[in-house]
């Protein structure tokens, strides 16, 4: 009589932990990378962004990053003033060949709509021009390059605010700058970002604690 092979003990079904799915937005849909761009930062998060600007070893990287944050702040103003837009509608305005796809167009329209005055508009265009040169010039340039020095010297928004009797708050979490022109450019970017963000989000945004105030 043939012997039966031994019966293997039954193995209980293992319960594996469920892997988390992709992040979802408030509508329950999978989030896209572009949604990170459209989310307004809190004040502490903005302070961290400022420290990224300060800690860039490269003048080129610092100039481009600071201007990108200014442009993003301006987009938040428009988004706050618009009706609720779907992702596709948002891209039709800010992406591709949309009416606000360029920094220059956004600056001019923001001024026309009364988001800020001539002084801010003028400095926003200075920041835009400096950003463009750092982004596209293939030859080595820094904030000591004579043409960059001349353009940065046109920034007057901080002086105008002080002459108007307004307090100017600049947030810094990093060691002193290696160059006064770079410092002036970064400081104007900071002040314009804060003023533009206040226009976009109001006092609720400023309810977040602020650190390292320098007047």
Secondary structure, DSSP 4 states (H G I P E B T S, - for coil): -PPPPPPPPPPPPP-PPPPP---B-TTSSBP-HHHHHHSPPPHHHHHHHHHHHHT-SSHHHHHHHHHHHHHHHHHHHHHHHSPP--HHHHHHHHSTT-TTSSHHHHHHHHHHTTSS-HHHHHHHHHHHHHHHHHHH--S---TTSHHHHHHHTT--HHHHHHHTT----EE--SPPPS-HHHHHHHHHHHHHHHHHHHHHHTHHHHTS----EE-
